[in-house]
Structure formats: C-alpha cells, structure tokens
C-alpha cells in the first residue's frame, strides 16, 4: 500500500511541527515521528481507524492531541487531514466532500 498526503494535510503537518519546535526545540521532530509511526501502523492495518463519514476514517495520535483523517482507495492510503482535536473543529469538512 502507498501513502499519500492531501496537500493541505501536508501543510498542516509542517506548520504544527514548526509550531511545536518553537515551543520546545525538538518537539516538532517528535510530533513528526508520531505521525510517521501512526501512518506506518495505518499502512499495515488500514481498517483500524473508526469511520468518520462515508469516505473517511479517523485515527487518534497517542502522544499529541491530533487526529489523522484518512481515506483508502485500492492500494493508496491518503491522509486527508491532520487535525488538532480542539482547535477549529470541522474546519476541514468541505475538503472531504466529494
């Protein structure tokens, strides 16, 4: 299975890692490592996330207050959203409409 990021999800990951690094040097790298760990797990077990809607599943990160929203189509797992669990709830929902 192949991993892809929606362009906006990739920007969310980069921006949040930079934010964390400003707060505590090295914390952004730990955030990125947590996302890598989660995506590796999802590639191995794509059905593990809870259904979020008809097209998306969600996976909650363990060490940071973020949820990965993702879709699976044929052999591609695509991270659609890297969403903070309490900031701007649902801001991304128009992104996933088909």
Contact map, one row per residue, 1 for C-alpha under 8 A:
11100000000000000000000000000000000000000010000000000000000000000000000000111000000000000000000000
11110000000000000000000000000000000000000010000000000000000000000000000000111000000000000000000000
11111000000000000000000000000000000000100010000000000000000000000000000000011110000000000000000000
01111100000000000000000000000000000000000000000000000000000000000000000000011110000000000000000000
00111111110000000000000000000000000000000000000000000000000000000000000000000111000000000000000000
00011111110000000000000000000000000000000000000000000000000000000000000000000111100000000000000000
00001111111000000000000000000000000000000000000000000000000000000000000000000000000000000000000000
00001111111100000000000000000000000000000000000000000000000000000000000000000001100000000000000000
00001111111110000000000000000000000000000000000000000000000000000000000000000011110000000000000000
00001111111111000000000000000000000000000000000000000000000000000000000000000000010000000000000000
00000011111111100000000000000000000000000000000000000000000000000000000000000000000000000000000000
00000001111111110000000000000000000000000000000000000000000000000000000000000000111000000000000000
00000000111111111000000000000001000000000000000000000000000000000000000000000000010000000000000000
00000000011111111100000000000000000000000000000000000000000000000000000000000000000000000000000000
00000000001111111110000000000000000000000000000000000000000000000000000000000000000000000000000000
00000000000111111111000000010000000000000000000000000000000000000000000000000000000000000000000000
00000000000011111111100000111011000000000000000000000000000000000000000000000000000000000000000000
00000000000001111111110000010000000000000000000000000000000000000000000000000000000000000000000000
00000000000000111111111000010000000000000000000000000000000000000000000000000000000000000000000000
00000000000000011111111111110010000000000000000000000000000000000000000000000000000000000000000000
00000000000000001111111111111000000000000000000000000000000000000000000000000000000000000000000000
00000000000000000111111110000000000000000000000000000000000000000000000000000000000000000000000000
00000000000000000011111110100000000000000000000000000000000000000000000000000000000000000000000000
00000000000000000001111111110000000000000000000000000000000000000000000000000000000000000000000000
00000000000000000001111111110000000000000000000000000000000000000000000000000000000000000000000000
00000000000000000001100111111100000000000000000000000000000000000000000000000000000000000000000000
00000000000000001001101111111110000000000000000000000000000000000000000000000000000000000000000000
00000000000000011111100111111111000000000000000000000000000000000000000000000000000000000000000000
00000000000000001000100001111111100000000000000000000000000000000000000000000000000000000000000000
00000000000000000000000001111111110000000000000000000000000000000000000000000000000000000000000000
00000000000000001001000000111111111000000000000000000000000000010000000000000000000000000000000000
00000000000010001000000000011111111100000000000000000000000000000000000000000000000000000000000000
00000000000000000000000000001111111110000000000000000000000000000000000000000000000000000000000000
00000000000000000000000000000111111111000000000000000000000011110000000000000000000000000000000000
00000000000000000000000000000011111111100000000000000000000010000000000000000000000000000000000000
00000000000000000000000000000001111111110000000000000000000000000000000000000000000000000000000000
00000000000000000000000000000000111111111000000000000000000000000000000000000000000000000000000000
00000000000000000000000000000000011111111100000000000000000010000000000000000000000000000000000000
00100000000000000000000000000000001111111110000000000000000000000000000000000000000000000000000000
00000000000000000000000000000000000111111111000000000000000000000000000000000000000000000000000000
00000000000000000000000000000000000011111111110000000000000000000000000000000000000000000000000000
00000000000000000000000000000000000001111111111110000000000000000000000000000000000000000000000000
11100000000000000000000000000000000000111111110000000000000000000000000000001000000000000000000000
00000000000000000000000000000000000000011111110000000000000000000000000000000000000000000000000000
00000000000000000000000000000000000000001111111100000000000000000000000000000000000000000000000000
00000000000000000000000000000000000000001111111110000000000000000000000100001000000000000000000000
00000000000000000000000000000000000000000100111111000000000000000000000000000000000000000000000000
00000000000000000000000000000000000000000100111111000000001000000000000000000000000000000000000000
00000000000000000000000000000000000000000100011111100000111000000000000000000000000000000000000000
00000000000000000000000000000000000000000000001111110000111000000000000000000000000000000000000000
00000000000000000000000000000000000000000000000011111101110000000000000000000000000000000000000000
00000000000000000000000000000000000000000000000001111111110000000000100000000000000000000000000000
00000000000000000000000000000000000000000000000000111111100000000000000000000000000000000000000000
00000000000000000000000000000000000000000000000000111111000000000000000000000000000000000000000000
00000000000000000000000000000000000000000000000000011111100000000000001000000000000000000000000100
00000000000000000000000000000000000000000000000000111111110000000000111100000000000000000000000100
00000000000000000000000000000000000000000000000011111011111000000000111000000000000000000000000000
00000000000000000000000000000000000000000000000011110001111100000011110000000000000000000000000000
00000000000000000000000000000000000000000000000111000000111110000011100000000000000000000000000000
00000000000000000000000000000000000000000000000000000000011111001111000000000000000000000000000000
00000000000000000000000000000000011001000000000000000000001111111111000000000000000000000000000000
00000000000000000000000000000000010000000000000000000000000111111000000000000000000000000000000000
00000000000000000000000000000000010000000000000000000000000011111000000000000000000000000000000000
00000000000000000000000000000010010000000000000000000000000011111100000000000000000000000000000000
00000000000000000000000000000000000000000000000000000000000111111110000000000000000111000000000000
00000000000000000000000000000000000000000000000000000000000110011111000000000000011110000000000000
00000000000000000000000000000000000000000000000000000000011110001111100000000000111110000000000000
00000000000000000000000000000000000000000000000000000000011110000111110000000011111000000000000000
00000000000000000000000000000000000000000000000000010001111000000011111000000011111000000000000000
00000000000000000000000000000000000000000000000000000001110000000001111100001111100000000000000000
00000000000000000000000000000000000000000000000000000011100000000000111110001111000000000000000000
00000000000000000000000000000000000000000000010000000001000000000000011111111100000000000000000000
00000000000000000000000000000000000000000000000000000000000000000000001111111000000000000000000000
00000000000000000000000000000000000000000000000000000000000000000000000111110000000000000000000000
11000000000000000000000000000000000000000000000000000000000000000000000111111000000000000000000000
11110000000000000000000000000000000000000000000000000000000000000000000111111100000000000000000000
11110000000000000000000000000000000000000010010000000000000000000000011110111110000000000000000000
00111100000000000000000000000000000000000000000000000000000000000000011100011111000000000000000000
00111100100000000000000000000000000000000000000000000000000000000001111000001111110000000000000000
00001101100000000000000000000000000000000000000000000000000000000001111000000111110000000000000100
00000101100100000000000000000000000000000000000000000000000000000011110000000011111000000001000000
00000000110110000000000000000000000000000000000000000000000000000111100000000011111100000000000000
00000000000100000000000000000000000000000000000000000000000000000111100000000000111110100000000000
00000000000000000000000000000000000000000000000000000000000000001110000000000000011111110000000000
00000000000000000000000000000000000000000000000000000000000000001110000000000000001111101000000000
00000000000000000000000000000000000000000000000000000000000000001000000000000000000111111000000000
00000000000000000000000000000000000000000000000000000000000000000000000000000000001111111000000000
00000000000000000000000000000000000000000000000000000000000000000000000000000000000101111110000000
00000000000000000000000000000000000000000000000000000000000000000000000000000000000011111110000000
00000000000000000000000000000000000000000000000000000000000000000000000000000000000000011111100000
00000000000000000000000000000000000000000000000000000000000000000000000000000000000000011111110000
00000000000000000000000000000000000000000000000000000000000000000000000000000000100000000111111100
00000000000000000000000000000000000000000000000000000000000000000000000000000000000000000111111110
00000000000000000000000000000000000000000000000000000000000000000000000000000000000000000011111110
00000000000000000000000000000000000000000000000000000000000000000000000000000000000000000001111110
00000000000000000000000000000000000000000000000000000011000000000000000000000001000000000001111111
00000000000000000000000000000000000000000000000000000000000000000000000000000000000000000000111111
00000000000000000000000000000000000000000000000000000000000000000000000000000000000000000000000111
